[in-house]
Amino acid sequence: MPSLGGWEYLIIIAIFVGLLIAALASIGAHRTASGLEKAIWVLIALLFPVIGPFLWFAVGKRSAHGASA
């Protein structure tokens, strides 16, 4: 089994950083979430940068949207 080299790690890090930036932009642009909800989601995304953005797109975006309906 080949080991990962420097370029592979760089690509993986770039993907996670891009996902984190996309999640933070999505959280900030979300119109139905309150300021407290946004702050909590930003903290989750920053404290858990690997799983936090996935949680936002899977759970948070829907729950914040569903709360206003």
Order of alpha helices (4+ residues) and beta strands (2+ residues): alpha-alpha-alpha-alpha
